[in-house]
Amino acid sequence: MSSQLDRLALNTYIHHMVDNEQAALSEQDLQAMLDRGRQWHLGETLRQGGSIIFPHAGIQDCGHQIAATAQACLDSGADRVLVVGVLHALTDELQDARVRVANGADVTQEKYWGIQGPGLDSHDNWRGEFSLLHFLLLWDAEVKRRGVKAPELILRYPYLAGGTPESLPGIQELQAIARDAVIVSTADAFHHGIGYGEPPETALYPEQGGLDLAQRTILEGQAILARGDYWGYNQHCVTAKSDGRDAGQVVRYLMGRPFEAEVLDLTYTDTTDMYNSPPPTWVAGALVEQRVISA
């Protein structure tokens, strides 16, 4: 991805895209996504202390994966749901901080080090964030369809976990929440192609080896995270071009146990227009189950 990327313009583009995608959905479309989500039954995974990762790419491509996550949260029977979002680096200031930390800078000296979200007395970059907008739409649709009272939904956006999620300002609040909540998170764990800096000679189209590479890469990252290697996972996310580096570290820390990961479903969203780039330029959309390993 170009270092000259206009992050403000990209943020505006993405928000318009999300608004347009959601506005284009009919009630029938929403119900179809919810129906597709029912092919998985993941409530027990959450009840047992595991977690689910859902994407935030194009809703037409991965809405059924997001729906499955919302359904699992409701099926779990929990009274509280903690949803850990991605805080994208959509300003140069945020991006520069992320690069410094990945290069080994002292994360404790960074202005935006910490956890953001509704109701917190902290930075408010999360107010311009889009990573949970599709989840919230499908959550509301599933709650309405069931005709139930929704559990308490708590949204949090960690930034700059930096290999030490245990020291992240605000982590104690999340530990307290996690004691009686189920936990899910979002990540687009593999961005690929010319628009993301891949040379044309090695850039793969999704159906011509790209999705196979995505699956292998995602599972490699999950294996690193499962064993609690937080810094190794942080650096994996740099090379995989995954935006889940902070959410992933925080959720694994809150889970407190190793897990086995499985990619249950894998699709993609074309992002050539987003980056004004030649194809192939795309992001994988993966539904990942994290099942805790019993002692």
Backbone as CSV, one residue per row, in Angstrom:
resi,resn,N_x,N_y,N_z,CA_x,CA_y,CA_z,C_x,C_y,C_z
1,MET,0.837,-1.179,0.000,0.000,0.000,0.000,0.882,1.243,0.000
2,SER,0.544,2.180,-0.766,1.390,3.352,-0.921,1.485,4.152,0.361
3,SER,2.718,4.637,0.683,2.896,5.508,1.836,2.257,6.862,1.599
4,GLN,1.899,7.166,0.343,1.268,8.432,0.018,-0.260,8.335,0.060
5,LEU,-0.777,7.273,0.644,-2.212,7.063,0.725,-2.889,8.229,1.427
6,ASP,-3.948,8.753,0.804,-4.746,9.818,1.408,-5.749,9.159,2.352
7,ARG,-5.416,9.115,3.626,-6.224,8.359,4.589,-7.565,9.034,4.863
8,LEU,-7.618,10.340,4.821,-8.891,11.027,5.014,-9.847,10.708,3.879
9,ALA,-9.329,10.722,2.649,-10.170,10.391,1.493,-10.617,8.937,1.558
10,LEU,-9.723,8.046,2.001,-10.081,6.635,2.116,-11.185,6.438,3.151
11,ASN,-11.071,7.124,4.275,-12.091,7.025,5.318,-13.451,7.480,4.790
12,THR,-13.460,8.589,4.068,-14.704,9.095,3.485,-15.286,8.096,2.490
13,TYR,-14.416,7.533,1.656,-14.862,6.547,0.669,-15.499,5.345,1.353
14,ILE,-14.834,4.832,2.378,-15.327,3.624,3.047,-16.674,3.885,3.716
15,HIS,-16.819,5.025,4.371,-18.097,5.321,5.028,-19.222,5.463,4.004
16,HIS,-18.938,6.087,2.887,-19.956,6.173,1.827,-20.294,4.781,1.303
17,MET,-19.278,3.948,1.153,-19.495,2.594,0.666,-20.380,1.804,1.639
18,VAL,-20.065,1.893,2.922,-20.862,1.185,3.932,-22.302,1.686,3.926
19,ASP,-22.471,3.009,3.890,-23.829,3.582,3.858,-24.595,3.084,2.634
20,ASN,-23.932,3.092,1.486,-24.602,2.675,0.246,-24.931,1.188,0.263
21,GLU,-23.993,0.378,0.773,-24.241,-1.063,0.856,-25.457,-1.360,1.732
22,GLN,-25.513,-0.692,2.875,-26.619,-0.962,3.790,-27.940,-0.429,3.245
23,ALA,-27.895,0.733,2.610,-29.120,1.313,2.051,-29.682,0.453,0.923
24,ALA,-28.812,-0.259,0.235,-29.248,-1.078,-0.897,-29.892,-2.398,-0.463
25,LEU,-29.756,-2.749,0.816,-30.292,-4.014,1.295,-31.792,-3.910,1.529
26,SER,-32.524,-4.824,0.956,-33.954,-4.927,1.253,-34.140,-5.780,2.497
27,GLU,-35.353,-5.774,3.034,-35.641,-6.651,4.166,-35.426,-8.108,3.779
28,GLN,-35.755,-8.445,2.556,-35.547,-9.805,2.072,-34.061,-10.162,2.047
29,ASP,-33.236,-9.202,1.639,-31.788,-9.426,1.631,-31.275,-9.715,3.044
30,LEU,-31.719,-8.911,4.002,-31.291,-9.100,5.384,-31.698,-10.469,5.907
31,GLN,-32.948,-10.843,5.625,-33.425,-12.144,6.098,-32.647,-13.285,5.455
32,ALA,-32.272,-13.121,4.195,-31.489,-14.150,3.514,-30.113,-14.303,4.161
33,MET,-29.489,-13.180,4.541,-28.199,-13.254,5.236,-28.346,-13.965,6.568
34,LEU,-29.393,-13.640,7.294,-29.625,-14.291,8.580,-29.872,-15.786,8.390
35,ASP,-30.614,-16.137,7.364,-30.864,-17.556,7.087,-29.562,-18.291,6.786
36,ARG,-28.699,-17.670,5.983,-27.421,-18.311,5.650,-26.551,-18.476,6.892
37,GLY,-26.628,-17.537,7.799,-25.836,-17.617,9.018,-26.180,-18.812,9.881
38,ARG,-27.398,-19.342,9.749,-27.839,-20.437,10.600,-27.180,-21.765,10.257
39,GLN,-26.387,-21.806,9.200,-25.709,-23.075,8.882,-24.650,-23.424,9.916
40,TRP,-24.228,-22.435,10.703,-23.286,-22.692,11.801,-24.023,-22.514,13.128
41,HIS,-23.587,-23.261,14.115,-24.180,-23.173,15.449,-23.031,-23.020,16.443
42,LEU,-22.707,-21.775,16.745,-21.472,-21.479,17.462,-21.705,-20.964,18.880
43,GLY,-22.950,-21.016,19.331,-23.231,-20.539,20.682,-22.463,-21.303,21.748
44,GLU,-22.309,-22.607,21.561,-21.600,-23.419,22.555,-20.128,-23.046,22.628
45,THR,-19.533,-22.701,21.495,-18.138,-22.240,21.501,-17.975,-21.047,22.424
46,LEU,-18.901,-20.114,22.359,-18.837,-18.941,23.228,-19.112,-19.303,24.682
47,ARG,-20.062,-20.189,24.907,-20.368,-20.604,26.281,-19.167,-21.253,26.952
48,GLN,-18.346,-21.942,26.167,-17.183,-22.642,26.712,-15.955,-21.740,26.855
49,GLY,-16.117,-20.458,26.580,-15.011,-19.522,26.745,-14.196,-19.267,25.499
50,GLY,-14.645,-19.825,24.366,-13.983,-19.546,23.102,-14.482,-18.250,22.491
51,SER,-14.119,-18.030,21.244,-14.504,-16.781,20.599,-14.698,-17.003,19.098
52,ILE,-15.165,-15.968,18.440,-15.414,-15.979,17.001,-14.852,-14.697,16.416
53,ILE,-14.203,-14.817,15.279,-13.750,-13.647,14.529,-14.607,-13.535,13.274
54,PHE,-15.156,-12.357,13.042,-15.964,-12.113,11.850,-15.358,-10.951,11.067
55,PRO,-15.589,-10.912,9.762,-14.999,-9.846,8.939,-15.846,-8.582,8.941
56,HIS,-15.285,-7.528,8.365,-16.037,-6.281,8.176,-15.876,-5.769,6.746
57,ALA,-15.643,-6.686,5.820,-15.556,-6.331,4.404,-16.961,-6.126,3.848
58,GLY,-17.127,-6.198,2.527,-18.415,-5.905,1.917,-19.526,-6.797,2.451
59,ILE,-20.640,-6.198,2.840,-21.699,-6.962,3.492,-22.347,-7.964,2.540
60,GLN,-22.370,-7.657,1.260,-22.928,-8.628,0.310,-22.069,-9.888,0.235
61,ASP,-20.783,-9.738,0.513,-19.863,-10.864,0.424,-19.799,-11.659,1.725
62,CYS,-19.863,-10.968,2.855,-19.623,-11.660,4.129,-20.709,-11.424,5.165
63,GLY,-21.865,-10.903,4.756,-22.937,-10.666,5.710,-23.387,-11.918,6.433
64,HIS,-23.378,-13.059,5.742,-23.799,-14.304,6.381,-22.836,-14.717,7.484
65,GLN,-21.553,-14.384,7.344,-20.573,-14.699,8.375,-20.799,-13.816,9.612
66,ILE,-21.109,-12.559,9.361,-21.394,-11.636,10.457,-22.679,-12.065,11.166
67,ALA,-23.682,-12.464,10.377,-24.944,-12.933,10.941,-24.721,-14.134,11.849
68,ALA,-23.868,-15.068,11.424,-23.587,-16.251,12.237,-23.012,-15.873,13.591
69,THR,-22.212,-14.817,13.621,-21.607,-14.371,14.874,-22.657,-13.754,15.785
70,ALA,-23.492,-12.891,15.231,-24.567,-12.299,16.034,-25.477,-13.394,16.587
71,GLN,-25.789,-14.377,15.769,-26.655,-15.473,16.211,-25.992,-16.282,17.323
72,ALA,-24.699,-16.511,17.212,-23.991,-17.253,18.257,-24.041,-16.513,19.584
73,CYS,-23.892,-15.195,19.532,-23.956,-14.403,20.760,-25.319,-14.573,21.438
74,LEU,-26.384,-14.526,20.654,-27.724,-14.690,21.208,-27.964,-16.130,21.651
75,ASP,-27.503,-17.089,20.865,-27.682,-18.496,21.213,-26.942,-18.867,22.492
76,SER,-25.876,-18.145,22.809,-25.067,-18.478,23.986,-25.839,-18.286,25.283
77,GLY,-26.872,-17.459,25.242,-27.649,-17.182,26.442,-27.013,-16.167,27.370
78,ALA,-25.910,-15.554,26.945,-25.219,-14.589,27.804,-26.035,-13.313,27.960
79,ASP,-25.885,-12.693,29.119,-26.548,-11.412,29.362,-25.723,-10.234,28.868
80,ARG,-24.443,-10.483,28.617,-23.552,-9.418,28.135,-22.722,-9.963,26.984
81,VAL,-22.503,-9.111,25.997,-21.687,-9.459,24.839,-20.634,-8.372,24.655
82,LEU,-19.376,-8.779,24.675,-18.275,-7.863,24.417,-17.830,-8.044,22.973
83,VAL,-17.936,-6.973,22.195,-17.529,-7.000,20.794,-16.288,-6.127,20.656
84,VAL,-15.188,-6.733,20.244,-13.919,-6.021,20.129,-13.713,-5.629,18.671
85,GLY,-13.725,-4.338,18.423,-13.622,-3.831,17.067,-12.193,-3.484,16.675
86,VAL,-12.018,-3.249,15.403,-10.755,-2.752,14.857,-10.819,-1.230,14.804
87,LEU,-9.789,-0.588,15.319,-9.641,0.857,15.150,-8.623,1.055,14.037
88,HIS,-9.122,1.348,12.840,-8.243,1.491,11.688,-7.400,2.766,11.776
89,ALA,-6.223,2.686,11.216,-5.321,3.841,11.181,-5.697,4.736,10.005
90,LEU,-6.785,5.472,10.163,-7.297,6.275,9.059,-6.937,7.757,9.183
91,THR,-5.914,8.028,9.983,-5.246,9.332,9.940,-3.749,9.054,9.890
92,ASP,-2.985,10.000,9.393,-1.536,9.809,9.341,-0.961,9.657,10.744
93,GLU,-1.540,10.362,11.715,-1.049,10.289,13.091,-1.205,8.877,13.655
94,LEU,-2.360,8.281,13.430,-2.590,6.919,13.906,-1.689,5.924,13.179
95,GLN,-1.536,6.097,11.890,-0.694,5.186,11.113,0.767,5.290,11.525
96,ASP,1.253,6.500,11.725,2.650,6.670,12.121,2.921,5.983,13.458
97,ALA,1.953,6.073,14.374,2.113,5.415,15.673,2.172,3.898,15.496
98,ARG,1.329,3.368,14.649,1.301,1.922,14.415,2.625,1.449,13.826
99,VAL,3.177,2.205,12.895,4.453,1.836,12.282,5.571,1.885,13.318
100,ARG,5.569,2.922,14.141,6.614,3.019,15.173,6.591,1.807,16.103
101,VAL,5.404,1.431,16.542,5.289,0.299,17.465,5.738,-0.992,16.793
102,ALA,5.344,-1.201,15.544,5.765,-2.400,14.821,7.277,-2.448,14.647
103,ASN,7.901,-1.269,14.638,9.357,-1.196,14.488,10.086,-1.231,15.826
104,GLY,9.338,-1.453,16.916,9.969,-1.655,18.213,9.974,-0.466,19.141
105,ALA,9.268,0.617,18.812,9.228,1.786,19.689,8.495,1.446,20.987
106,ASP,8.746,2.225,22.018,8.118,2.048,23.327,6.647,2.443,23.232
107,VAL,5.768,1.444,23.285,4.347,1.706,23.094,3.774,2.585,24.194
108,THR,4.377,2.558,25.367,3.836,3.342,26.481,3.979,4.845,26.259
109,GLN,4.772,5.228,25.283,4.971,6.644,24.986,4.031,7.155,23.898
110,GLU,3.166,6.296,23.403,2.288,6.670,22.304,0.991,7.297,22.818
111,LYS,0.594,8.374,22.209,-0.581,9.143,22.624,-1.853,8.305,22.616
112,TYR,-2.020,7.458,21.620,-3.284,6.741,21.454,-3.239,5.313,22.009
113,TRP,-2.211,4.994,22.762,-2.103,3.683,23.398,-3.254,3.490,24.374
114,GLY,-4.086,2.478,24.145,-5.188,2.248,25.066,-6.417,1.689,24.374
115,ILE,-7.522,1.741,25.084,-8.784,1.188,24.612,-9.822,2.301,24.561
116,GLN,-10.537,2.355,23.444,-11.568,3.364,23.242,-12.933,2.703,23.121
117,GLY,-13.971,3.523,23.248,-15.317,2.992,23.054,-16.367,3.827,23.747
118,PRO,-17.628,3.531,23.495,-18.735,4.295,24.089,-18.681,4.258,25.615
119,GLY,-18.852,5.428,26.203,-18.917,5.516,27.656,-17.591,5.627,28.358
120,LEU,-16.493,5.580,27.621,-15.169,5.665,28.230,-14.635,7.089,28.170
121,ASP,-13.886,7.455,29.185,-13.237,8.766,29.219,-11.855,8.619,28.610
122,SER,-11.829,8.499,27.282,-10.562,8.298,26.578,-10.658,8.968,25.220
123,HIS,-9.722,8.675,24.340,-9.761,9.254,23.006,-11.023,8.808,22.269
124,ASP,-11.426,9.599,21.275,-12.697,9.304,20.598,-12.536,9.028,19.106
125,ASN,-11.364,8.505,18.709,-11.191,8.127,17.306,-12.216,7.084,16.878
126,TRP,-12.691,6.299,17.835,-13.655,5.233,17.532,-14.943,5.772,16.923
127,ARG,-15.262,7.041,17.159,-16.523,7.591,16.645,-16.556,7.610,15.116
128,GLY,-15.398,7.639,14.485,-15.342,7.606,13.031,-15.034,6.227,12.473
129,GLU,-15.107,5.203,13.308,-14.735,3.847,12.910,-15.914,3.125,12.271
130,PHE,-15.603,2.230,11.320,-16.644,1.522,10.564,-16.666,0.021,10.798
131,SER,-15.709,-0.515,11.549,-15.510,-1.968,11.561,-16.663,-2.751,12.188
132,LEU,-17.502,-2.105,12.977,-18.615,-2.817,13.603,-19.976,-2.411,13.049
133,LEU,-20.011,-1.590,12.018,-21.290,-1.086,11.513,-22.142,-2.203,10.910
134,HIS,-21.544,-3.096,10.145,-22.323,-4.203,9.575,-22.791,-5.156,10.678
135,PHE,-21.951,-5.383,11.668,-22.354,-6.241,12.783,-23.578,-5.655,13.487
136,LEU,-23.547,-4.367,13.753,-24.666,-3.738,14.468,-25.959,-3.829,13.670
137,LEU,-25.867,-3.693,12.349,-27.056,-3.817,11.505,-27.646,-5.218,11.609
138,LEU,-26.799,-6.228,11.496,-27.290,-7.604,11.514,-27.673,-8.047,12.923
139,TRP,-27.021,-7.509,13.914,-27.417,-7.762,15.310,-28.848,-7.280,15.539
140,ASP,-29.113,-6.045,15.144,-30.459,-5.499,15.326,-31.499,-6.307,14.548
141,ALA,-31.132,-6.746,13.338,-32.063,-7.514,12.519,-32.369,-8.869,13.154
142,GLU,-31.356,-9.516,13.723,-31.571,-10.824,14.352,-32.372,-10.689,15.646
143,VAL,-32.073,-9.670,16.433,-32.845,-9.436,17.663,-34.308,-9.183,17.322
144,LYS,-34.543,-8.373,16.305,-35.913,-8.082,15.881,-36.601,-9.351,15.404
145,ARG,-35.891,-10.167,14.632,-36.489,-11.382,14.104,-36.873,-12.345,15.234
146,ARG,-36.070,-12.407,16.265,-36.367,-13.308,17.388,-37.426,-12.729,18.327
147,GLY,-37.577,-11.415,18.299,-38.531,-10.783,19.203,-38.122,-10.911,20.655
148,VAL,-36.814,-10.778,20.925,-36.300,-10.933,22.287,-35.686,-9.623,22.766
149,LYS,-35.477,-9.551,24.051,-34.730,-8.432,24.615,-33.244,-8.699,24.387
150,ALA,-32.566,-7.769,23.802,-31.152,-7.971,23.478,-30.304,-7.962,24.733
151,PRO,-29.282,-8.817,24.783,-28.286,-8.710,25.856,-27.590,-7.350,25.792
152,GLU,-26.926,-7.012,26.885,-26.118,-5.789,26.889,-24.975,-5.951,25.895
153,LEU,-24.824,-4.980,25.023,-23.792,-5.029,23.987,-22.741,-3.975,24.310
154,ILE,-21.502,-4.416,24.497,-20.411,-3.515,24.866,-19.395,-3.508,23.733
155,LEU,-19.118,-2.329,23.194,-18.186,-2.187,22.081,-16.882,-1.565,22.573
156,ARG,-15.765,-2.186,22.234,-14.466,-1.654,22.619,-13.494,-1.758,21.448
157,TYR,-12.598,-0.741,21.376,-11.648,-0.636,20.276,-10.236,-0.440,20.840
158,PRO,-9.463,-1.522,20.974,-8.082,-1.376,21.448,-7.184,-0.812,20.353
159,TYR,-6.147,-0.113,20.797,-5.176,0.406,19.838,-3.779,0.281,20.412
160,LEU,-2.892,-0.295,19.602,-1.474,-0.428,19.929,-1.239,-1.395,21.087
161,ALA,-1.759,-2.609,20.954,-1.471,-3.634,21.957,0.028,-3.907,22.035
162,GLY,0.694,-3.878,20.901,2.148,-3.876,20.865,2.821,-5.071,21.514
163,GLY,2.149,-6.218,21.546,2.752,-7.404,22.133,2.561,-7.525,23.630
164,THR,1.956,-6.513,24.243,1.745,-6.546,25.702,0.308,-6.142,26.023
165,PRO,-0.669,-6.950,25.617,-2.060,-6.581,25.889,-2.361,-6.468,27.377
166,GLU,-1.590,-7.173,28.211,-1.827,-7.131,29.652,-1.571,-5.756,30.256
167,SER,-0.781,-4.919,29.566,-0.474,-3.585,30.087,-1.245,-2.473,29.387
168,LEU,-2.123,-2.838,28.458,-2.876,-1.844,27.696,-3.789,-1.057,28.630
169,PRO,-3.716,0.261,28.661,-4.623,1.038,29.504,-6.082,0.703,29.197
170,GLY,-6.831,0.350,30.225,-8.225,-0.025,30.055,-8.459,-1.524,30.048
171,ILE,-7.389,-2.326,30.086,-7.571,-3.774,30.002,-8.261,-4.322,31.251
172,GLN,-8.096,-3.652,32.391,-8.750,-4.148,33.606,-10.263,-4.084,33.469
173,GLU,-10.763,-3.028,32.807,-12.210,-2.943,32.588,-12.679,-4.112,31.738
174,LEU,-11.930,-4.450,30.700,-12.321,-5.563,29.841,-12.250,-6.892,30.585
175,GLN,-11.283,-7.054,31.460,-11.217,-8.276,32.262,-12.458,-8.407,33.140
176,ALA,-12.899,-7.299,33.717,-14.096,-7.334,34.557,-15.329,-7.666,33.733
177,ILE,-15.433,-7.084,32.543,-16.563,-7.371,31.657,-16.552,-8.837,31.244
178,ALA,-15.366,-9.343,30.930,-15.240,-10.699,30.391,-15.625,-11.770,31.395
179,ARG,-15.657,-11.436,32.665,-15.988,-12.447,33.660,-17.406,-12.988,33.487
180,ASP,-18.310,-12.163,32.953,-19.676,-12.661,32.751,-20.218,-12.268,31.378
181,ALA,-19.328,-12.262,30.385,-19.731,-11.917,29.018,-19.127,-12.913,28.043
182,VAL,-19.765,-13.058,26.883,-19.122,-13.753,25.775,-18.399,-12.705,24.939
183,ILE,-17.366,-13.151,24.214,-16.481,-12.221,23.516,-16.358,-12.619,22.051
184,VAL,-16.555,-11.664,21.154,-16.300,-11.850,19.731,-15.507,-10.640,19.239
185,SER,-14.883,-10.799,18.090,-14.099,-9.691,17.550,-14.169,-9.695,16.035
186,THR,-13.764,-8.588,15.455,-13.725,-8.477,14.004,-12.289,-8.339,13.521
187,ALA,-12.055,-8.822,12.313,-10.761,-8.645,11.644,-10.929,-8.974,10.173
188,ASP,-10.310,-8.193,9.340,-10.067,-8.582,7.953,-8.598,-8.979,7.916
189,ALA,-8.361,-10.272,8.012,-7.046,-10.794,8.389,-6.083,-11.007,7.232
190,PHE,-6.492,-10.643,6.007,-5.598,-10.854,4.874,-6.003,-9.893,3.759
191,HIS,-5.155,-8.912,3.488,-5.340,-7.988,2.369,-4.263,-8.310,1.340
192,HIS,-4.623,-8.320,0.076,-3.674,-8.818,-0.917,-3.853,-8.113,-2.263
193,GLY,-2.746,-8.004,-2.963,-2.801,-7.541,-4.333,-2.046,-6.250,-4.575
194,ILE,-2.186,-5.763,-5.781,-1.403,-4.610,-6.230,-1.702,-3.372,-5.392
195,GLY,-2.966,-3.166,-5.047,-3.337,-2.003,-4.249,-2.766,-2.013,-2.852
196,TYR,-2.327,-3.190,-2.396,-1.727,-3.315,-1.062,-0.219,-3.505,-1.134
197,GLY,0.357,-3.190,-2.290,1.802,-3.194,-2.412,2.414,-4.473,-2.922
198,GLU,1.586,-5.456,-3.294,2.124,-6.705,-3.841,2.586,-6.470,-5.283
199,PRO,3.780,-6.936,-5.651,4.226,-6.766,-7.035,3.281,-7.487,-7.998
200,PRO,3.032,-6.911,-9.166,2.114,-7.543,-10.125,2.479,-8.986,-10.458
201,GLU,3.760,-9.298,-10.463,4.168,-10.650,-10.857,3.848,-11.697,-9.783
202,THR,3.600,-11.272,-8.546,3.267,-12.240,-7.491,1.853,-12.064,-6.951
203,ALA,1.130,-11.066,-7.423,-0.239,-10.834,-6.957,-1.160,-11.926,-7.500
204,LEU,-1.964,-12.495,-6.617,-2.842,-13.611,-6.976,-4.300,-13.183,-6.981
205,TYR,-5.047,-13.649,-7.970,-6.496,-13.493,-7.935,-7.071,-14.474,-6.909
206,PRO,-8.175,-14.125,-6.266,-8.725,-14.990,-5.213,-8.903,-16.434,-5.636
207,GLU,-9.514,-16.648,-6.802,-9.832,-18.015,-7.227,-8.672,-18.701,-7.932
208,GLN,-7.537,-18.031,-8.004,-6.364,-18.612,-8.661,-5.195,-18.698,-7.681
209,GLY,-5.511,-19.217,-6.513,-4.499,-19.413,-5.476,-4.554,-18.416,-4.353
210,GLY,-5.236,-17.297,-4.560,-5.271,-16.260,-3.535,-5.991,-16.683,-2.266
211,LEU,-7.147,-17.313,-2.416,-7.894,-17.738,-1.229,-7.167,-18.863,-0.489
212,ASP,-6.492,-19.721,-1.223,-5.693,-20.764,-0.569,-4.583,-20.136,0.262
213,LEU,-3.932,-19.122,-0.305,-2.889,-18.412,0.436,-3.478,-17.703,1.645
214,ALA,-4.654,-17.112,1.470,-5.310,-16.427,2.585,-5.582,-17.389,3.733
215,GLN,-6.131,-18.549,3.409,-6.450,-19.520,4.467,-5.192,-19.954,5.208
216,ARG,-4.141,-20.277,4.465,-2.897,-20.696,5.115,-2.348,-19.590,6.015
217,THR,-2.386,-18.370,5.519,-1.829,-17.245,6.259,-2.638,-16.966,7.520
218,ILE,-3.951,-17.005,7.405,-4.809,-16.758,8.564,-4.563,-17.814,9.636
219,LEU,-4.470,-19.071,9.240,-4.248,-20.140,10.212,-2.849,-20.055,10.825
220,GLU,-1.866,-19.618,10.053,-0.536,-19.405,10.624,-0.592,-18.358,11.727
221,GLY,-1.304,-17.269,11.462,-1.444,-16.224,12.470,-2.187,-16.704,13.701
222,GLN,-3.240,-17.490,13.488,-4.000,-18.008,14.618,-3.161,-18.962,15.473
223,ALA,-2.300,-19.732,14.849,-1.427,-20.637,15.607,-0.461,-19.852,16.485
224,ILE,0.059,-18.762,15.964,0.946,-17.903,16.751,0.195,-17.315,17.936
225,LEU,-1.003,-16.825,17.671,-1.811,-16.197,18.721,-2.256,-17.214,19.758
226,ALA,-2.614,-18.406,19.302,-3.141,-19.434,20.208,-2.156,-19.762,21.321
227,ARG,-0.866,-19.721,21.011,0.126,-20.058,22.037,0.546,-18.834,22.863
228,GLY,-0.114,-17.705,22.650,0.146,-16.520,23.465,1.369,-15.730,23.067
229,ASP,1.832,-15.915,21.836,2.983,-15.149,21.340,2.458,-13.834,20.761
230,TYR,2.248,-12.867,21.631,1.582,-11.632,21.223,2.421,-10.792,20.265
231,TRP,3.710,-10.679,20.549,4.559,-9.892,19.652,4.714,-10.594,18.305
232,GLY,4.852,-11.912,18.333,4.929,-12.655,17.082,3.675,-12.458,16.250
233,TYR,2.521,-12.423,16.907,1.263,-12.198,16.189,1.192,-10.775,15.652
234,ASN,1.648,-9.813,16.439,1.672,-8.428,15.977,2.448,-8.326,14.670
235,GLN,3.604,-8.976,14.622,4.445,-8.888,13.433,3.895,-9.736,12.286
236,HIS,3.229,-10.836,12.608,2.527,-11.592,11.569,1.498,-10.703,10.877
237,CYS,0.767,-9.923,11.649,-0.270,-9.061,11.072,0.325,-8.013,10.142
238,VAL,1.534,-7.570,10.431,2.205,-6.615,9.553,2.435,-7.246,8.188
239,THR,2.979,-8.456,8.172,3.307,-9.088,6.900,2.064,-9.618,6.183
240,ALA,1.066,-10.076,6.935,-0.173,-10.587,6.333,-1.119,-9.470,5.926
241,LYS,-0.768,-8.247,6.321,-1.645,-7.099,6.107,-3.020,-7.374,6.730
242,SER,-2.966,-7.785,7.987,-4.170,-8.020,8.788,-4.424,-6.819,9.669
243,ASP,-5.689,-6.397,9.759,-6.013,-5.272,10.640,-6.428,-5.750,12.033
244,GLY,-6.264,-7.053,12.307,-6.705,-7.599,13.579,-5.642,-7.693,14.648
245,ARG,-4.543,-6.961,14.490,-3.429,-7.167,15.419,-3.802,-6.817,16.856
246,ASP,-4.522,-5.708,17.072,-4.846,-5.287,18.437,-6.008,-6.089,19.011
247,ALA,-7.084,-6.225,18.235,-8.240,-6.995,18.700,-7.834,-8.434,18.992
248,GLY,-7.015,-9.018,18.131,-6.606,-10.402,18.329,-5.842,-10.606,19.620
249,GLN,-4.893,-9.720,19.892,-4.106,-9.851,21.117,-4.973,-9.689,22.357
250,VAL,-5.871,-8.732,22.321,-6.720,-8.469,23.484,-7.653,-9.641,23.753
251,VAL,-8.280,-10.182,22.699,-9.207,-11.294,22.905,-8.464,-12.519,23.432
252,ARG,-7.299,-12.823,22.868,-6.534,-13.976,23.357,-6.160,-13.785,24.820
253,TYR,-5.779,-12.590,25.208,-5.437,-12.328,26.607,-6.652,-12.516,27.512
254,LEU,-7.803,-12.043,27.077,-9.014,-12.192,27.876,-9.457,-13.654,27.954
255,MET,-9.274,-14.412,26.884,-9.609,-15.834,26.912,-8.740,-16.569,27.927
256,GLY,-7.464,-16.232,27.959,-6.572,-16.777,28.971,-6.146,-18.211,28.766
257,ARG,-6.515,-18.802,27.644,-6.182,-20.205,27.393,-5.844,-20.388,25.919
258,PRO,-5.022,-21.390,25.610,-4.800,-21.717,24.200,-6.103,-22.143,23.532
259,PHE,-6.126,-22.053,22.232,-7.324,-22.432,21.494,-6.935,-23.112,20.192
260,GLU,-7.910,-23.770,19.605,-7.771,-24.324,18.263,-8.630,-23.493,17.328
261,ALA,-8.050,-23.055,16.217,-8.765,-22.189,15.285,-9.145,-22.950,14.028
262,GLU,-10.308,-22.624,13.510,-10.764,-23.195,12.250,-11.398,-22.094,11.412
263,VAL,-10.994,-22.015,10.158,-11.646,-21.103,9.223,-12.897,-21.809,8.705
264,LEU,-14.054,-21.348,9.139,-15.312,-21.997,8.793,-15.824,-21.599,7.421
265,ASP,-15.453,-20.399,6.994,-15.943,-19.903,5.706,-14.998,-18.818,5.233
266,LEU,-14.766,-18.770,3.939,-13.802,-17.817,3.388,-14.335,-17.256,2.081
267,THR,-14.401,-15.946,2.004,-14.838,-15.268,0.793,-13.927,-14.052,0.588
268,TYR,-14.320,-13.134,-0.283,-13.470,-11.962,-0.499,-14.305,-10.797,-1.031
269,THR,-13.749,-9.610,-0.864,-14.326,-8.393,-1.422,-13.289,-7.725,-2.305
270,ASP,-13.670,-7.405,-3.527,-12.780,-6.701,-4.451,-12.633,-5.250,-4.001
271,THR,-11.397,-4.763,-3.894,-11.152,-3.397,-3.430,-10.357,-2.583,-4.442
272,THR,-10.428,-2.967,-5.709,-9.684,-2.215,-6.728,-10.155,-0.765,-6.795
273,ASP,-11.457,-0.533,-6.726,-11.968,0.836,-6.787,-11.572,1.628,-5.548
274,MET,-11.607,0.975,-4.400,-11.282,1.651,-3.147,-9.891,2.259,-3.184
275,TYR,-8.963,1.527,-3.800,-7.572,1.986,-3.844,-7.171,2.508,-5.223
276,ASN,-8.159,2.632,-6.111,-7.885,3.113,-7.461,-6.697,2.368,-8.048
277,SER,-6.798,1.049,-7.964,-5.667,0.184,-8.275,-6.071,-0.871,-9.288
278,PRO,-5.108,-1.386,-10.040,-5.420,-2.506,-10.939,-5.724,-3.765,-10.143
279,PRO,-6.473,-4.682,-10.739,-6.639,-5.992,-10.122,-5.377,-6.824,-10.329
280,PRO,-5.162,-7.826,-9.480,-5.995,-8.183,-8.336,-5.684,-7.340,-7.105
281,THR,-6.729,-6.795,-6.497,-6.635,-6.068,-5.231,-7.892,-6.427,-4.449
282,TRP,-7.726,-7.121,-3.334,-8.891,-7.652,-2.630,-8.565,-7.937,-1.173
283,VAL,-9.631,-8.125,-0.392,-9.493,-8.472,1.014,-10.300,-9.730,1.292
284,ALA,-9.717,-10.630,2.052,-10.423,-11.859,2.422,-11.428,-11.573,3.524
285,GLY,-12.544,-12.285,3.479,-13.533,-12.250,4.546,-13.624,-13.636,5.153
286,ALA,-13.173,-13.777,6.398,-13.106,-15.100,7.024,-13.937,-15.151,8.295
287,LEU,-14.675,-16.241,8.456,-15.352,-16.560,9.723,-14.464,-17.585,10.421
288,VAL,-13.940,-17.204,11.582,-12.967,-18.043,12.290,-13.519,-18.403,13.667
289,GLU,-13.539,-19.684,13.950,-13.937,-20.179,15.272,-12.689,-20.459,16.093
290,GLN,-12.671,-19.970,17.318,-11.575,-20.207,18.256,-12.116,-21.028,19.427
291,ARG,-11.852,-22.313,19.412,-12.341,-23.215,20.470,-11.253,-23.396,21.515
292,VAL,-11.576,-23.094,22.773,-10.560,-23.219,23.828,-10.213,-24.685,24.034
293,ILE,-8.967,-24.923,24.409,-8.468,-26.258,24.679,-8.594,-26.529,26.173
294,SER,-9.295,-27.562,26.528,-9.493,-27.881,27.936,-8.167,-28.325,28.555
295,ALA,-8.016,-27.969,29.814,-6.788,-28.345,30.517,-6.730,-29.856,30.733
